């Protein structure tokens, strides 16, 4: 060997001396007992790597970058390695390139300016004679391409899509996918080549990536969608061959032939058959074949059945086929595998709106109710969605009861959503008004702290437009719930607001004996049975006073209470009237301007002539629907 | 499409992260990794393998001490995603010969190289196990050959 070459090698060896190997770094990190130890090891090594980078040491760059990538993966900063990755990519050695592109994909994303510097290296490698160099470049471009890169390198990828090497062609197809996602204008350049990929019926990788590319194109452009319909017979044929199990060990997954390709073809067919009778007619047979011949014992088979159901429900398919699809979902729903159950619930939510007749779904309502009680939030959430979709006059009593139970255990964010929907549905499908009042009361009791103001407003309007008997019933019910001195119940702001409003308006009814005894008898809410005593005037004021001074009070509650107190002065004996006035007077110096103003105004009402005063404080007229937004706070109406 | 792929140990240590979109900054990404890992780690075994997270679906499966996690679009097929994950695991297993977490710690770059032969732009590029293994070994020997020629 040439001495100069030998000398170089010795020099390179010497350079690497004293540089920690990747393996040793990983070991050192794993030996750290505490997080502080780890930080110290990393800080030291990072500093070392940084100085090595500054020295432009070509021999150690590979080792240092690989260590840096490890450091990055642990969550430490590594941006100073970006340029080093570019240098590796520019190297002639494949191992350097491989690591360099890996580093670029990890350390850079498309928002960084360094990325523009990569474009040139990518261009060189896209034109390289070694297919693996081309592969690395395509992979990098496909994973992190920015808009500018997509524009600059699109023509190269176009060329590679016609390359004779399948390894390159399949990668180019997905790279093209990324490019048109970034720059949809470039789509036209790829249409012909993309459709040609489907001609290669023997090669699964090309078929798979080609189908994936076409799916994206069809979603982006109506023209491509129409144009691709000519390929329906071909896609149908490919799918049929897969189903009829031309067994090949290479593509078999648990007895199913290339499920990945099957799913992707079904997906493309769905787009092509949507709102198109002609294309849909061509698919009916093969869809029936897939639906009947696919083994549903394992996850693979079910993944295909799932996709088939979606396709059947989204194209202009035959009625018999749709029945078949719904039956598959029914079987999914009763499957013991929770994944299948989850998928069934999600799909039913989607197809329920398409179905003209939901009776086939109603059959499964008992299973759906079970799922509402599931401990798994993914399943519970979907089941609750579905329950709302399926809700109607016939089943609302049953479903509402279950939803109220689930409301108690769910997250706060969910509470707000479920409460709103439940109240809306209760209004739409109520068997009677009394039931609606009961249901909303329970919602407020469980989740009153999480409902939005309009839910409370709607409830107040509901009561205000009800009969006097119901108004009395609701007021006494709410009063009794709050009077239990139950801390969790009291913390529900919405419940407090509704109760206080009702007391203010209907206190006279609250103090009377029940107008309609039958209302109280079959009350579904068990907690109400115990105490339906008629309170005295003092007890009512005691409650209001306790609430306004209680630990759960908010400014909004204070405002509601002040209004209630002033309204009560109209209805109570003079003793109580004085007490109310003295409570109100306390708030004349409140730090909150709104409360202070109300307290002053209400106190001065005393100076008015009794006739005028009683008119001002008279009961509000029934709130009509048109005032929906305006009635948000009764204070504005009173004062 | 798969928006990201994570490998997280049972103790919450991240073993691999791969991003296929550029919707998030580096900071947001690490927040997502944290949130998703804790969501997945808190699940019980009997529960389903899908979690809804933001506008995405998280599909995960546990293999020994490692969780393989993918973040897919809301309208993607969760079940086939489980198969893609399983495919990746099978290839790792074949490549390392009974793969364990330590293999992936010390050879994390290999784990990435294999993933890059399986997925591009968040889509599956090769349905054949054999084909992936073949090109990986070819590239490995190409890289090794260079080492010997310079030594």
Interface residues (C-beta under 8 A of the other chain):
Chain A: X9 X12 X23 X26 X30 X66 X69 X70 X73 X74 X75 X93 X94 X95 X98 X99 X102 X105 X106 X109 X110 X111 X132 X135 X138 X139 X142 X143 X144 X146 X167 X170 X171 X174 X175 X177 X178 X181 X204 X205 X208 X209 X212 X250 X251 X253 X258 X259 X260 X261 X263 X267 X299 X300 X302 X303 X304 X306 X307 X338 X339 X340 X341 X342 X343 X375 X376 X377 X378 X379 X381
Chain B: X14 X15 X16 X17 X18 X19 X20 X22 X25 X26 X30 X43 X44 X46 X47 X48 X49 X50 X51 X52 X77 X78 X79 X80 X82 X83 X84 X105 X106 X108 X109 X112 X113 X116 X120 X121 X123 X124 X125 X126 X127 X128 X129 X130 X131 X135 X138 X139 X142 X143 X144 X146 X147 X150 X151
